[in-house]
Amino acid sequence: MSFTHIVTFSWKTEHADETALTTALLALVRTLPGVDLYLCGPDAGVTTGNWDFGVVGRFATQDAFVHYRDHPEHQRILRELIAPHLAYKSVVQIVE
Amino acid sequence: MSFTHIVTFSWKTEHADETALTTALLALVRTLPGVDLYLCGPDAGVTTGNWDFGVVGRFATQDAFVHYRDHPEHQRILRELIAPHLAYKSVVQIVE
């Protein structure tokens, strides 16, 4: 069973620091167990109307995802690097 | 360089046939070149406020993605299985 967490963000006019955000998220997941796949980053600007930033995390178990979600550093990233700039957010979680 | 296409859907009150949609998308990508990773499916219902359906496709090149995007079967799936039920859609494309 794998648990895939898919998130997309749309920023307010004043964008988040996407480099700092990408760096912080990737540094965090390198320290966590049960992360089978993780990618994140800004939209490439190839298609009109896209949102701004995406995250895909595939976790070995739902518990591994919960550990990531509730981790103090993840909460800090949400609070400091994402929330101040966030206009819209979508989340889908697929269990396979 | 890989091209990751991330999509989330939120349905109108009358949901799409998520089993038919998942089956059709997976059948299509099995026939296409340059698809390094592809997963799709309904939200697991674990977190309140999530959207309904997600797709993540990691393509070896942007051309491989464009081939998928413009494929007649993909266009049929969008037209017949998604569009009639679609309330909101978000797309983020990450180039790595």
Backbone of each chain as ProteinMPNN parsed JSONL, in Angstrom:
{"seq_chain_A": "MSFTHIVTFSWKTEHADETALTTALLALVRTLPGVDLYLCGPDAGVTTGNWDFGVVGRFATQDAFVHYRDHPEHQRILRELIAPHLAYKSVVQIVE", "coords_chain_A": {"N_chain_A": [[0.862, -1.179, 0.0], [0.676, 2.158, -0.902], [0.881, 5.644, -0.171], [-0.01, 8.464, -1.681], [0.563, 11.848, -1.707], [-0.686, 14.703, -3.027], [-0.233, 18.025, -3.863], [-1.214, 21.284, -4.823], [-0.407, 24.685, -5.234], [-1.554, 28.063, -5.398], [-0.315, 31.234, -5.63], [-0.672, 34.387, -3.877], [-0.466, 37.734, -5.247], [2.113, 38.539, -4.471], [4.644, 36.455, -4.707], [5.625, 33.366, -3.09], [8.905, 32.52, -1.779], [10.171, 30.527, -3.863], [12.46, 29.027, -4.292], [13.658, 28.837, -1.783], [11.599, 27.475, -0.528], [11.444, 25.028, -1.971], [14.018, 24.034, -1.416], [13.91, 23.782, 1.4], [11.831, 21.89, 1.777], [12.833, 19.631, 0.418], [15.152, 19.17, 1.876], [14.063, 18.475, 4.324], [12.603, 16.051, 3.737], [14.644, 14.318, 3.123], [15.494, 13.477, 5.55], [13.588, 11.832, 6.572], [11.821, 8.739, 7.254], [10.454, 6.207, 5.03], [9.769, 7.582, 2.666], [9.049, 7.238, -0.494], [9.031, 8.509, -2.934], [9.591, 11.837, -3.872], [8.785, 14.94, -5.047], [9.007, 18.394, -5.822], [8.25, 21.799, -6.677], [8.353, 24.919, -8.573], [5.867, 25.92, -11.005], [6.499, 25.363, -14.45], [5.798, 27.265, -16.304], [4.873, 26.708, -18.822], [2.32, 26.281, -19.704], [-0.572, 28.21, -20.097], [-2.485, 29.552, -17.446], [-1.917, 27.742, -15.478], [-1.379, 26.671, -12.036], [0.839, 27.713, -9.312], [2.818, 26.231, -7.839], [3.89, 22.927, -7.05], [3.601, 19.824, -5.242], [4.538, 16.483, -4.84], [4.318, 13.667, -2.987], [5.204, 10.418, -2.413], [4.494, 8.0, -0.173], [5.52, 5.207, 1.814], [3.73, 4.23, 3.652], [0.621, 5.243, 5.248], [1.153, 6.152, 7.768], [3.792, 7.016, 7.541], [3.395, 9.24, 5.961], [1.838, 10.809, 7.748], [3.709, 11.293, 9.73], [5.473, 12.958, 8.316], [3.672, 15.055, 7.7], [2.999, 16.081, 10.233], [5.424, 16.82, 11.248], [7.627, 19.019, 13.004], [9.296, 20.72, 11.461], [8.064, 20.647, 8.974], [5.693, 21.856, 9.641], [6.668, 24.377, 10.296], [7.607, 25.236, 7.795], [5.194, 25.349, 6.377], [3.939, 27.369, 7.859], [5.696, 29.587, 7.728], [6.831, 29.828, 5.12], [4.874, 29.247, 3.253], [2.071, 29.813, 3.991], [1.874, 32.752, 4.293], [1.789, 33.584, 1.661], [-0.173, 32.349, 0.319], [-2.829, 31.862, -1.912], [-4.65, 30.003, -3.101], [-5.186, 26.471, -2.502], [-4.884, 23.045, -3.355], [-5.516, 19.682, -2.484], [-4.975, 16.261, -3.001], [-5.179, 12.918, -2.066], [-3.943, 9.828, -2.755], [-4.485, 6.434, -2.318], [-2.859, 3.44, -2.906]], "CA_chain_A": [[0.0, 0.0, 0.0], [1.421, 3.422, -0.854], [0.032, 6.817, 0.105], [0.555, 9.582, -2.445], [0.05, 13.157, -1.301], [-0.527, 15.619, -4.16], [-0.655, 19.361, -3.447], [-0.897, 22.4, -5.718], [-0.597, 26.006, -4.615], [-1.598, 29.272, -6.208], [0.12, 32.298, -4.725], [-1.151, 35.766, -4.002], [0.38, 38.458, -6.201], [3.49, 38.484, -3.988], [4.954, 35.024, -4.686], [6.499, 32.748, -2.09], [10.298, 32.285, -2.218], [10.036, 29.133, -4.306], [13.759, 28.341, -4.138], [13.786, 28.513, -0.354], [10.583, 26.467, -0.225], [11.898, 23.755, -2.552], [15.206, 23.595, -0.659], [13.511, 23.371, 2.761], [11.046, 20.651, 1.702], [13.706, 18.525, 0.02], [16.063, 18.895, 3.005], [13.271, 17.748, 5.329], [12.242, 14.666, 3.391], [15.849, 13.494, 3.144], [15.714, 12.988, 6.923], [12.404, 11.106, 7.023], [11.669, 7.364, 6.784], [9.243, 5.836, 4.285], [9.449, 8.484, 1.559], [9.459, 6.487, -1.69], [9.254, 9.462, -4.029], [9.172, 13.188, -3.454], [9.231, 16.004, -5.94], [8.29, 19.648, -5.602], [8.871, 22.892, -7.394], [7.486, 25.893, -9.227], [5.366, 25.602, -12.344], [7.499, 25.706, -15.472], [5.336, 28.384, -17.142], [4.693, 26.201, -20.188], [0.89, 26.281, -20.046], [-1.316, 29.334, -19.541], [-3.544, 29.235, -16.488], [-1.464, 26.802, -14.442], [-1.111, 27.208, -10.713], [2.225, 28.164, -9.188], [3.786, 25.34, -7.176], [3.331, 21.588, -6.836], [4.311, 18.859, -4.407], [4.067, 15.097, -4.911], [5.076, 12.814, -2.071], [4.688, 9.057, -2.331], [4.955, 7.44, 1.105], [5.347, 3.748, 1.896], [2.525, 3.991, 4.456], [-0.057, 6.464, 5.684], [1.867, 6.628, 8.959], [4.985, 7.765, 7.092], [2.881, 10.548, 5.556], [1.431, 11.564, 8.943], [4.973, 11.721, 10.358], [5.894, 14.122, 7.503], [2.686, 16.141, 7.819], [3.013, 16.669, 11.577], [6.801, 17.13, 11.646], [7.764, 20.452, 13.339], [9.907, 21.473, 10.364], [7.032, 20.794, 7.939], [4.755, 22.863, 10.138], [7.353, 25.676, 10.162], [7.609, 25.563, 6.362], [3.82, 25.765, 6.055], [3.624, 28.623, 8.558], [6.57, 30.715, 7.379], [7.178, 29.959, 3.704], [3.716, 29.031, 2.365], [0.829, 30.497, 4.404], [1.797, 34.206, 4.035], [1.699, 33.887, 0.222], [-1.108, 31.406, -0.277], [-4.158, 32.272, -2.371], [-5.454, 28.777, -3.19], [-4.461, 25.214, -2.303], [-5.673, 21.832, -3.576], [-4.851, 18.473, -2.004], [-5.585, 14.955, -3.276], [-4.338, 11.838, -1.517], [-4.319, 8.571, -3.412], [-3.99, 5.201, -1.683], [-2.785, 2.346, -3.899]], "C_chain_A": [[0.904, 1.236, 0.0], [0.416, 4.561, -0.719], [0.665, 7.996, -0.609], [-0.193, 10.869, -2.128], [0.36, 14.145, -2.417], [-1.064, 16.976, -3.736], [-0.306, 20.363, -4.546], [-1.238, 23.691, -4.994], [-0.725, 27.065, -5.698], [-1.297, 30.428, -5.266], [-0.699, 33.566, -4.907], [-0.184, 36.489, -4.942], [1.845, 38.419, -5.747], [3.847, 37.021, -3.754], [5.745, 34.61, -3.451], [7.915, 32.68, -2.663], [10.392, 30.81, -2.593], [11.34, 28.358, -4.194], [13.947, 27.916, -2.683], [12.804, 27.409, 0.029], [11.002, 25.092, -0.729], [13.063, 23.189, -1.746], [14.802, 23.066, 0.716], [12.744, 22.048, 2.734], [11.946, 19.463, 1.375], [14.668, 18.161, 1.153], [15.329, 18.11, 4.086], [13.069, 16.291, 4.95], [13.456, 13.742, 3.345], [16.089, 12.874, 4.529], [14.611, 12.046, 7.377], [12.368, 9.68, 6.474], [10.425, 7.222, 5.899], [8.835, 6.784, 3.184], [9.949, 7.819, 0.273], [9.769, 7.397, -2.864], [8.827, 10.819, -3.517], [9.681, 14.166, -4.49], [8.384, 17.236, -5.679], [8.988, 20.738, -6.402], [7.849, 23.808, -8.035], [7.004, 25.389, -10.591], [6.352, 26.141, -13.371], [7.062, 26.857, -16.382], [5.093, 27.988, -18.589], [3.237, 26.351, -20.642], [0.171, 27.43, -19.344], [-2.367, 28.837, -18.55], [-3.147, 28.238, -15.418], [-1.352, 27.495, -13.096], [0.402, 27.337, -10.551], [3.227, 27.134, -8.679], [3.118, 24.002, -6.923], [4.225, 20.739, -5.961], [3.688, 17.482, -4.635], [4.955, 14.284, -3.977], [4.434, 11.454, -2.04], [5.327, 8.38, -1.12], [4.645, 5.952, 1.166], [4.069, 3.385, 2.658], [1.866, 5.317, 4.807], [0.634, 7.03, 6.928], [3.11, 7.447, 8.582], [4.561, 9.155, 6.629], [2.523, 11.399, 6.771], [2.659, 12.101, 9.679], [5.502, 12.965, 9.649], [4.984, 15.32, 7.773], [2.815, 16.867, 9.158], [4.416, 17.064, 12.051], [6.941, 18.635, 11.9], [8.34, 21.289, 12.188], [8.897, 21.66, 9.227], [6.033, 21.87, 8.355], [5.368, 24.266, 10.031], [7.342, 26.141, 8.705], [6.217, 26.049, 5.937], [3.559, 27.174, 6.59], [4.401, 29.813, 7.985], [6.749, 30.925, 5.872], [5.961, 29.87, 2.772], [2.545, 29.932, 2.755], [0.791, 31.991, 4.065], [1.529, 34.555, 2.565], [0.561, 33.133, -0.468], [-2.456, 32.029, -0.65], [-5.072, 31.048, -2.38], [-4.566, 27.546, -3.025], [-5.391, 24.06, -2.661], [-4.845, 20.651, -3.103], [-5.665, 17.259, -2.454], [-4.618, 13.903, -2.746], [-4.834, 10.514, -2.063], [-3.673, 7.396, -2.684], [-4.004, 4.103, -2.732], [-2.329, 1.02, -3.256]], "O_chain_A": [[1.808, 1.336, 0.83], [-0.746, 4.439, -1.108], [1.727, 8.478, -0.216], [-1.414, 10.955, -2.265], [1.525, 14.399, -2.723], [-2.21, 17.083, -3.3], [0.775, 20.296, -5.13], [-2.215, 23.776, -4.249], [-0.103, 26.984, -6.757], [-1.945, 30.583, -4.231], [-1.329, 33.784, -5.942], [0.808, 35.907, -5.379], [2.734, 38.277, -6.587], [3.432, 36.414, -2.767], [6.447, 35.422, -2.849], [8.108, 32.771, -3.875], [10.659, 29.957, -1.747], [11.316, 27.14, -4.016], [14.343, 26.786, -2.395], [13.134, 26.519, 0.813], [10.922, 24.107, 0.004], [13.086, 21.999, -1.433], [15.292, 22.024, 1.15], [12.979, 21.18, 3.574], [11.828, 18.405, 1.994], [14.965, 16.986, 1.366], [15.89, 17.196, 4.69], [13.334, 15.395, 5.752], [13.323, 12.529, 3.508], [16.798, 11.876, 4.658], [14.694, 11.506, 8.48], [12.827, 9.433, 5.359], [9.478, 8.003, 6.001], [7.668, 6.801, 2.794], [11.147, 7.84, -0.009], [10.644, 7.109, -3.681], [7.825, 10.941, -2.812], [10.877, 14.211, -4.776], [7.2, 17.138, -5.357], [10.161, 20.617, -6.757], [6.651, 23.526, -8.047], [7.644, 24.555, -11.231], [6.949, 27.204, -13.2], [7.873, 27.371, -17.152], [5.106, 28.837, -19.481], [2.966, 26.528, -21.829], [0.297, 27.598, -18.131], [-3.043, 27.836, -18.788], [-3.948, 27.919, -14.54], [-1.246, 28.719, -13.009], [1.16, 27.111, -11.494], [4.393, 27.179, -9.071], [1.927, 23.94, -6.618], [5.444, 20.909, -5.937], [2.466, 17.333, -4.624], [6.173, 14.219, -4.147], [3.261, 11.323, -1.688], [6.545, 8.211, -1.057], [3.633, 5.496, 0.635], [3.413, 2.386, 2.363], [2.475, 6.38, 4.68], [0.69, 8.246, 7.114], [3.43, 8.444, 9.23], [5.267, 10.135, 6.866], [2.866, 12.58, 6.822], [2.649, 13.221, 10.188], [5.931, 13.918, 10.3], [5.444, 16.431, 8.036], [2.752, 18.095, 9.221], [4.565, 17.592, 13.154], [6.441, 19.443, 11.118], [7.92, 22.426, 11.97], [8.875, 22.712, 8.587], [5.589, 22.681, 7.542], [4.669, 25.228, 9.712], [7.094, 27.314, 8.427], [6.09, 27.043, 5.223], [3.039, 28.043, 5.89], [3.849, 30.894, 7.783], [6.811, 32.061, 5.403], [6.005, 30.355, 1.641], [2.077, 30.728, 1.94], [-0.238, 32.467, 3.587], [1.102, 35.666, 2.251], [0.357, 33.26, -1.676], [-3.128, 32.637, 0.182], [-6.13, 31.047, -1.751], [-3.379, 27.559, -3.352], [-6.57, 24.091, -2.308], [-3.63, 20.615, -3.293], [-6.887, 17.231, -2.308], [-3.406, 13.988, -2.949], [-5.986, 10.129, -1.862], [-2.462, 7.377, -2.464], [-5.026, 3.859, -3.372], [-2.215, 0.007, -3.946]]}, "seq_chain_B": "MSFTHIVTFSWKTEHADETALTTALLALVRTLPGVDLYLCGPDAGVTTGNWDFGVVGRFATQDAFVHYRDHPEHQRILRELIAPHLAYKSVVQIVE", "coords_chain_B": {"N_chain_B": [[16.456, 15.735, -18.067], [13.243, 15.928, -16.774], [9.686, 15.989, -17.143], [7.127, 16.826, -15.193], [3.752, 16.409, -14.807], [1.138, 17.608, -13.004], [-2.075, 17.234, -11.806], [-5.131, 18.236, -10.344], [-8.498, 17.536, -9.612], [-11.753, 18.82, -8.892], [-14.955, 17.721, -8.412], [-18.252, 18.44, -9.716], [-21.426, 18.255, -7.966], [-22.49, 15.836, -8.947], [-20.545, 13.189, -9.254], [-17.718, 12.272, -11.351], [-17.265, 9.127, -13.134], [-15.118, 7.514, -11.465], [-13.737, 5.12, -11.495], [-13.923, 4.247, -14.142], [-12.578, 6.371, -15.3], [-9.971, 6.229, -14.159], [-9.22, 3.692, -15.142], [-9.292, 4.14, -17.941], [-7.338, 6.166, -18.299], [-5.0, 4.886, -17.364], [-4.863, 2.743, -19.13], [-4.384, 4.101, -21.494], [-1.824, 5.365, -21.054], [-0.152, 3.183, -20.903], [0.321, 2.595, -23.503], [1.941, 4.527, -24.47], [5.042, 6.198, -25.347], [7.896, 7.173, -23.294], [6.873, 7.636, -20.726], [7.638, 7.931, -17.57], [6.659, 7.686, -14.993], [3.428, 7.202, -13.754], [0.536, 8.0, -12.086], [-2.801, 7.849, -10.939], [-6.019, 8.656, -9.565], [-8.896, 8.458, -7.325], [-9.436, 10.682, -4.496], [-8.534, 9.596, -1.252], [-10.15, 10.152, 0.912], [-9.249, 10.71, 3.427], [-8.567, 13.114, 4.534], [-10.24, 16.032, 5.493], [-11.753, 18.326, 3.282], [-10.217, 17.926, 1.04], [-9.6, 17.763, -2.537], [-11.09, 15.934, -5.356], [-9.931, 14.103, -7.233], [-6.83, 12.981, -8.557], [-3.938, 13.345, -10.68], [-0.739, 12.314, -11.605], [1.838, 12.611, -13.768], [4.951, 11.657, -14.845], [7.131, 12.53, -17.254], [9.594, 11.614, -19.673], [10.466, 13.567, -21.384], [9.467, 16.9, -22.476], [8.222, 16.738, -24.909], [7.22, 14.128, -24.891], [5.248, 14.429, -23.003], [3.574, 16.271, -24.388], [2.742, 14.674, -26.487], [1.163, 12.854, -25.092], [-0.744, 14.655, -24.015], [-2.039, 15.677, -26.303], [-3.017, 13.435, -27.498], [-5.552, 11.576, -29.224], [-7.155, 9.822, -27.691], [-6.721, 10.726, -25.116], [-7.829, 13.234, -25.322], [-10.474, 12.439, -25.788], [-11.093, 11.254, -23.315], [-10.881, 13.481, -21.622], [-12.974, 15.034, -22.683], [-15.28, 13.35, -22.489], [-15.275, 11.921, -20.004], [-14.351, 13.59, -18.027], [-14.837, 16.48, -18.349], [-17.768, 16.865, -18.265], [-18.275, 16.659, -15.554], [-16.764, 18.376, -14.143], [-15.864, 20.709, -11.699], [-13.748, 22.28, -10.56], [-10.287, 22.708, -11.531], [-6.813, 22.137, -11.158], [-3.55, 22.726, -12.34], [-0.131, 21.959, -12.328], [3.069, 22.102, -13.636], [6.156, 20.653, -13.506], [9.5, 21.072, -14.292], [12.435, 19.245, -14.247]], "CA_chain_B": [[15.304, 16.627, -17.848], [11.937, 15.269, -16.788], [8.55, 16.919, -17.154], [6.081, 16.224, -14.354], [2.429, 17.039, -14.98], [0.355, 17.361, -11.792], [-3.425, 17.764, -12.003], [-6.147, 17.865, -9.359], [-9.864, 17.869, -10.041], [-12.854, 18.83, -7.938], [-16.136, 17.463, -9.234], [-19.572, 18.982, -9.359], [-22.09, 17.318, -7.038], [-22.566, 14.52, -9.582], [-19.136, 12.813, -9.493], [-17.299, 11.492, -12.521], [-17.069, 7.685, -12.897], [-13.682, 7.529, -11.184], [-13.152, 3.833, -11.896], [-13.775, 4.279, -15.605], [-11.558, 7.382, -15.611], [-8.674, 5.647, -13.812], [-8.948, 2.594, -16.081], [-9.027, 4.676, -19.284], [-6.054, 6.877, -18.293], [-3.908, 3.924, -17.213], [-4.781, 1.97, -20.385], [-3.76, 4.974, -22.499], [-0.386, 5.608, -20.845], [0.59, 1.934, -21.184], [0.627, 2.526, -24.947], [2.693, 5.722, -24.883], [6.484, 6.234, -25.036], [8.422, 8.275, -22.481], [6.123, 7.857, -19.482], [8.491, 7.335, -16.533], [5.82, 7.378, -13.823], [2.066, 7.727, -13.93], [-0.43, 7.496, -11.13], [-4.025, 8.646, -10.915], [-7.059, 7.996, -8.793], [-9.723, 9.292, -6.457], [-8.933, 10.994, -3.162], [-8.8, 8.486, -0.323], [-11.129, 10.551, 1.927], [-8.576, 10.701, 4.734], [-8.435, 14.489, 5.042], [-11.372, 16.895, 5.171], [-11.493, 19.477, 2.42], [-9.446, 17.55, -0.151], [-10.304, 17.679, -3.8], [-11.635, 14.605, -5.582], [-9.186, 13.185, -8.112], [-5.491, 13.491, -8.865], [-3.122, 12.698, -11.712], [0.669, 12.7, -11.658], [2.544, 11.938, -14.854], [6.33, 12.114, -15.035], [7.494, 12.191, -18.631], [11.045, 11.728, -19.922], [10.683, 14.844, -22.076], [8.247, 17.691, -22.678], [7.561, 16.198, -26.106], [6.464, 12.933, -24.486], [4.033, 14.959, -22.37], [2.708, 16.862, -25.418], [2.158, 13.529, -27.211], [0.074, 12.38, -24.206], [-1.773, 15.701, -23.895], [-2.772, 15.867, -27.567], [-3.457, 12.133, -28.029], [-7.018, 11.559, -29.4], [-7.81, 9.112, -26.591], [-6.677, 11.63, -23.961], [-8.832, 14.263, -25.59], [-11.794, 11.806, -25.561], [-11.249, 11.093, -21.858], [-11.181, 14.824, -21.093], [-14.281, 15.48, -23.184], [-16.407, 12.492, -22.104], [-15.255, 11.4, -18.63], [-13.977, 14.617, -17.046], [-15.48, 17.797, -18.521], [-19.162, 16.977, -17.813], [-18.39, 16.587, -14.083], [-15.692, 19.189, -13.568], [-16.128, 21.995, -11.048], [-12.472, 23.009, -10.529], [-9.109, 21.956, -11.95], [-5.533, 22.84, -10.992], [-2.444, 22.068, -13.046], [1.226, 22.469, -12.141], [4.026, 21.284, -14.402], [7.501, 20.875, -12.963], [10.623, 20.596, -15.122], [13.625, 18.991, -13.412]], "C_chain_B": [[14.027, 15.783, -17.841], [10.86, 16.338, -16.663], [7.43, 16.249, -16.376], [4.805, 17.056, -14.415], [1.559, 16.628, -13.795], [-1.003, 18.024, -11.969], [-4.307, 17.334, -10.833], [-7.494, 18.352, -9.874], [-10.782, 17.915, -8.825], [-14.126, 18.706, -8.761], [-17.328, 18.305, -8.804], [-20.241, 17.949, -8.449], [-22.182, 15.919, -7.649], [-21.16, 14.107, -10.03], [-18.933, 12.161, -10.85], [-17.25, 10.015, -12.125], [-15.566, 7.471, -12.723], [-13.01, 6.207, -11.555], [-12.92, 3.809, -13.406], [-12.658, 5.245, -15.995], [-10.152, 6.828, -15.332], [-8.283, 4.569, -14.809], [-8.555, 3.131, -17.457], [-7.665, 5.372, -19.336], [-4.891, 5.885, -18.226], [-3.743, 3.092, -18.488], [-4.077, 2.798, -21.458], [-2.249, 5.049, -22.275], [0.449, 4.347, -21.041], [1.008, 1.845, -22.64], [1.587, 3.626, -25.379], [4.171, 5.619, -24.518], [6.808, 7.356, -24.046], [7.647, 8.585, -21.22], [6.89, 7.169, -18.351], [7.703, 6.932, -15.299], [4.444, 7.935, -14.106], [1.188, 7.14, -12.845], [-1.63, 8.422, -11.134], [-5.055, 7.912, -10.059], [-7.829, 8.973, -7.932], [-9.044, 9.582, -5.122], [-9.4, 9.907, -2.202], [-9.804, 8.86, 0.767], [-10.554, 10.589, 3.326], [-8.57, 12.091, 5.365], [-9.604, 15.347, 4.576], [-10.925, 18.03, 4.254], [-10.652, 19.167, 1.204], [-10.309, 17.639, -1.405], [-10.544, 16.21, -4.122], [-10.754, 13.62, -6.329], [-7.843, 13.813, -8.457], [-4.803, 12.673, -9.938], [-1.7, 13.226, -11.584], [1.314, 11.903, -12.784], [3.933, 12.514, -14.973], [6.812, 11.591, -16.374], [8.977, 12.435, -18.84], [11.374, 13.071, -20.561], [9.369, 15.6, -22.177], [7.498, 17.183, -23.915], [6.717, 14.969, -25.77], [5.171, 13.359, -23.797], [3.062, 15.496, -23.425], [2.007, 15.763, -26.225], [0.969, 12.964, -26.425], [-1.065, 13.397, -24.234], [-2.657, 15.765, -25.135], [-3.308, 14.554, -28.157], [-4.991, 12.11, -28.118], [-7.745, 10.881, -28.23], [-7.805, 9.979, -25.324], [-7.73, 12.729, -24.118], [-10.236, 13.709, -25.376], [-12.077, 11.67, -24.076], [-11.601, 12.446, -21.222], [-12.624, 15.219, -21.427], [-15.433, 14.681, -22.556], [-16.435, 12.155, -20.614], [-14.986, 12.479, -17.591], [-14.842, 15.871, -17.172], [-16.915, 17.867, -18.001], [-19.311, 17.072, -16.287], [-17.491, 17.586, -13.371], [-16.184, 20.506, -12.978], [-14.854, 22.834, -11.085], [-11.318, 22.088, -10.939], [-7.87, 22.785, -11.634], [-4.466, 22.027, -11.693], [-1.144, 22.767, -12.654], [2.145, 21.528, -12.907], [5.433, 21.637, -13.968], [8.542, 20.277, -13.899], [11.827, 20.431, -14.211], [14.804, 18.568, -14.266]], "O_chain_B": [[13.763, 15.026, -18.774], [11.094, 17.433, -16.15], [6.855, 15.253, -16.814], [4.801, 18.249, -14.111], [1.278, 15.445, -13.605], [-1.087, 19.22, -12.248], [-4.231, 16.19, -10.384], [-7.612, 19.418, -10.479], [-10.616, 17.161, -7.867], [-14.354, 19.481, -9.69], [-17.392, 18.808, -7.683], [-19.674, 16.886, -8.195], [-21.976, 14.925, -6.952], [-20.646, 14.595, -11.037], [-19.853, 11.575, -11.421], [-17.198, 9.683, -10.94], [-14.837, 7.274, -13.695], [-11.827, 6.192, -11.895], [-11.859, 3.402, -13.88], [-11.883, 4.968, -16.911], [-9.256, 6.945, -16.169], [-7.142, 4.532, -15.271], [-7.605, 2.644, -18.069], [-6.917, 5.196, -20.298], [-3.908, 6.032, -18.952], [-2.621, 2.771, -18.883], [-3.276, 2.274, -22.233], [-1.476, 4.821, -23.206], [1.644, 4.441, -21.32], [1.936, 1.112, -22.982], [2.007, 3.656, -26.536], [4.519, 5.022, -23.5], [6.094, 8.356, -23.968], [7.75, 9.692, -20.692], [6.798, 5.951, -18.194], [8.037, 5.951, -14.635], [4.316, 9.035, -14.645], [1.105, 5.921, -12.699], [-1.493, 9.632, -11.31], [-4.966, 6.701, -9.859], [-7.477, 10.147, -7.819], [-8.184, 8.823, -4.674], [-10.504, 9.374, -2.322], [-10.271, 7.977, 1.487], [-11.294, 10.508, 4.307], [-8.569, 12.224, 6.588], [-9.918, 15.377, 3.386], [-9.855, 18.611, 4.435], [-10.392, 20.063, 0.4], [-11.538, 17.599, -1.358], [-10.257, 15.334, -3.306], [-10.825, 12.417, -6.077], [-7.738, 15.028, -8.627], [-5.048, 11.476, -10.088], [-1.482, 14.432, -11.469], [1.334, 10.673, -12.755], [4.095, 13.717, -15.178], [6.892, 10.384, -16.603], [9.551, 13.352, -18.254], [12.435, 13.644, -20.309], [8.294, 15.029, -21.992], [6.268, 17.204, -23.947], [5.623, 14.796, -26.308], [4.127, 12.733, -23.979], [1.866, 15.212, -23.368], [0.841, 15.897, -26.597], [-0.075, 12.64, -26.99], [-2.22, 13.033, -24.454], [-3.877, 15.893, -25.031], [-3.973, 14.563, -29.192], [-5.665, 12.572, -27.197], [-8.824, 11.319, -27.829], [-8.766, 9.968, -24.555], [-8.422, 13.094, -23.168], [-11.102, 14.407, -24.847], [-13.191, 11.944, -23.63], [-12.505, 12.535, -20.391], [-13.379, 15.673, -20.568], [-16.438, 15.257, -22.141], [-17.511, 12.107, -20.018], [-15.338, 12.325, -16.421], [-15.501, 16.275, -16.214], [-17.263, 18.848, -17.345], [-20.347, 17.512, -15.789], [-17.46, 17.637, -12.142], [-16.829, 21.307, -13.654], [-14.865, 23.962, -11.578], [-11.359, 20.876, -10.731], [-7.874, 24.001, -11.822], [-4.474, 20.797, -11.649], [-1.06, 23.995, -12.647], [2.009, 20.308, -12.829], [5.847, 22.793, -14.055], [8.462, 19.101, -14.254], [12.201, 21.356, -13.488], [15.887, 18.313, -13.74]]}, "name": "protein", "num_of_chains": 2, "seq": "MSFTHIVTFSWKTEHADETALTTALLALVRTLPGVDLYLCGPDAGVTTGNWDFGVVGRFATQDAFVHYRDHPEHQRILRELIAPHLAYKSVVQIVEMSFTHIVTFSWKTEHADETALTTALLALVRTLPGVDLYLCGPDAGVTTGNWDFGVVGRFATQDAFVHYRDHPEHQRILRELIAPHLAYKSVVQIVE"}
